[in-house]
């Protein structure tokens, strides 16, 4: 049905995973059998877990929206297995760049 509407992919945002109780398995059980297009998953993922789920064939893509806030060089960090900083949710939408857009890159350069 979704393909008939021209939907190219579906992104599942597992918002409960950010709080520690992932619903990804239940969400994938509902969506995967009913959608043959690309499936992207977001929420509570580490690069290692995302890779595991992609390799299992349960999803096609993973996204790391929150991780990008604290890691402007996230793809490079993932590629070299560098530490990934946690974002500071208390700074989000706070009116300044502090804790939101001022995280340095691994090289120390912005």
C-alpha positions, 0 to 999 in steps of 0.5 A, spaced: 500 500 500 505 505 501 509 503 495 502 505 491 502 511 494 510 513 492 513 512 499 520 510 498 522 509 505 519 508 512 523 511 518 522 508 524 523 513 530 523 508 536 523 514 541 522 509 547 529 506 546 532 513 548 529 512 555 532 505 555 526 500 553 526 499 545 520 497 541 524 496 535 523 489 535 515 490 535 515 496 530 519 492 525 514 486 526 509 490 524 512 494 518 517 489 515 511 484 512 507 490 510 512 494 506 517 492 501 521 499 500 527 501 504 526 501 512 530 506 516 531 505 524 532 511 529 533 511 536 537 508 542 542 505 536 549 505 537 553 504 530 555 497 532 547 495 534 545 499 527 550 494 523 548 488 527 541 490 525 542 492 518 546 485 517 541 481 519 536 484 514 531 487 518 533 494 516 536 497 510 539 504 514 540 507 520 540 514 522 543 517 528 540 524 529 541 526 536 548 523 536 550 528 530 548 534 535 554 532 540 559 529 534 559 534 528 564 528 525 560 522 526 561 519 520 568 519 521 568 517 528 564 511 526 569 509 521 575 509 525 571 506 532 572 513 535 568 515 542 561 518 541 560 523 545 553 524 548 548 530 547 546 534 552 539 534 552 538 540 557 541 545 552 537 543 546 532 549 544 536 553 550 537 559 546 545 559 545 550 554 541 553 552 548 552 544 548 548 544 542 553 546 536 559 547 539 562 540 540 569 540 537 571 535 532 576 529 533 581 533 530 579 539 535 577 543 529 570 546 528 
